[in-house]
Amino acid sequence: MSAHSVENNNIFSKGEGRRAAQTDWQAYAAAYDLLSAHNPEYQSLLTGFEGFLSQLNGPPVIYDIGGGTGNYSQIIARCCPNSQIRFIEPDSGMLGVAQRKLSDHDNIIFENAGLESAGAPGDADLIVSIHSLYAMPDQEDRLADMRRMLRPGGLLYLVDLGREMNVSDWRRYLFGHLRREHGLLGACRIFWQGREIAKQNANIRSSQEDGTYWTHSGDELATAVRDAGFEILRQEVVYRGYSDLLVCRAIDL
Ligand SMILES: C[S@@+](CC[C@H](N)C(=O)[O-])C[C@H]1O[C@@H](n2cnc3c(N)ncnc32)[C@H](O)[C@@H]1O
């Protein structure tokens, strides 16, 4: 067992005895892009990703796993028009929003499946997984799936929510931001329109508390990623301290 052994550190054990996830991604889908438009932290992740992508030379095959409403694939499709994109998303509501958003692009294959049942071949040069790993079952196996789906030397751009979602903290932060940008009435209006987001974020929090969703420190995520066959090229804490961003390279198995 290696120094980074997942079993030794027991970092996945919280999920034992899981019950079904409570987050209703379908209900979330309709309001999800309010987040994109009004959350500066979300915007900053998108900008950071675009900066990362611009340093690469158009990876030929890119997978967006748990791609949600397609905001990351939209950047990929714009910056890498010659790449083949495989969009893997189990929720039909999220997938539908993404398909409409990306309908102008003919270089995207949509797969309505969770990573655990995705039929994607192992030909990816880049895998993008943003805020979806924590919601998947058996993260150790899912990271191994991502490693298998990459060519040796391929890259994984991983952002994952690791810390428990403090819904009041986010509400205060976002309301303060919206009030500065749109005034009190504007902030109230946007909050009302996006009330489903607050509800689903509270569901995410309870799924984290009961162990359905994985919570981790940056070190625990790094250990899991190394154990799955990656070397870590870059790691930072993002999303107001709630998430970890790792850029990793697939090593020879
Ligand atoms: C918070 S959203 C993130 C969406 C998108 N990556 C983004 O950052 O805008 C999490 C996504 O993970 C998806 N998801 C949940 N379980 C999954 C699984 N087993 N495999 C792949 N994706 C999953 C959800 O359906 C949802 O669309």
PDBQT file of the ligand as one rigid body, heavy atoms in Angstrom, charges set to zero:
ROOT
HETATM    1  C1  LIG A 301     -22.659  21.472  -9.688  1.00  0.00    +0.000 C 
HETATM    2  S1  LIG A 301     -23.012  20.737 -11.248  1.00  0.00    +0.000 S 
HETATM    3  C2  LIG A 301     -21.564  21.247 -12.178  1.00  0.00    +0.000 C 
HETATM    4  C3  LIG A 301     -21.852  21.407 -13.655  1.00  0.00    +0.000 C 
HETATM    5  C4  LIG A 301     -20.720  21.979 -14.500  1.00  0.00    +0.000 C 
HETATM    6  N1  LIG A 301     -19.547  21.123 -14.485  1.00  0.00    +0.000 N 
HETATM    7  C5  LIG A 301     -20.363  23.375 -14.068  1.00  0.00    +0.000 C 
HETATM    8  O1  LIG A 301     -19.384  23.538 -13.339  1.00  0.00    +0.000 OA
HETATM    9  O2  LIG A 301     -21.082  24.291 -14.444  1.00  0.00    +0.000 OA
HETATM   10  C6  LIG A 301     -22.676  19.022 -10.937  1.00  0.00    +0.000 C 
HETATM   11  C7  LIG A 301     -23.016  18.126 -12.112  1.00  0.00    +0.000 C 
HETATM   12  O3  LIG A 301     -22.540  16.808 -11.836  1.00  0.00    +0.000 OA
HETATM   13  C8  LIG A 301     -23.464  15.920 -12.435  1.00  0.00    +0.000 C 
HETATM   14  N2  LIG A 301     -23.299  14.567 -11.884  1.00  0.00    +0.000 N 
HETATM   15  C9  LIG A 301     -23.909  14.030 -10.801  1.00  0.00    +0.000 A 
HETATM   16  N3  LIG A 301     -23.577  12.735 -10.685  1.00  0.00    +0.000 NA
HETATM   17  C10 LIG A 301     -22.749  12.442 -11.703  1.00  0.00    +0.000 A 
HETATM   18  C11 LIG A 301     -22.092  11.251 -12.150  1.00  0.00    +0.000 A 
HETATM   19  N4  LIG A 301     -22.242  10.097 -11.497  1.00  0.00    +0.000 N 
HETATM   20  N5  LIG A 301     -21.327  11.302 -13.269  1.00  0.00    +0.000 NA
HETATM   21  C12 LIG A 301     -21.169  12.461 -13.945  1.00  0.00    +0.000 A 
HETATM   22  N6  LIG A 301     -21.769  13.619 -13.566  1.00  0.00    +0.000 NA
HETATM   23  C13 LIG A 301     -22.550  13.616 -12.477  1.00  0.00    +0.000 A 
HETATM   24  C14 LIG A 301     -24.808  16.551 -12.106  1.00  0.00    +0.000 C 
HETATM   25  O4  LIG A 301     -25.869  16.012 -12.891  1.00  0.00    +0.000 OA
HETATM   26  C15 LIG A 301     -24.521  18.014 -12.357  1.00  0.00    +0.000 C 
HETATM   27  O5  LIG A 301     -24.815  18.387 -13.679  1.00  0.00    +0.000 OA
ENDROOT
TORSDOF 0
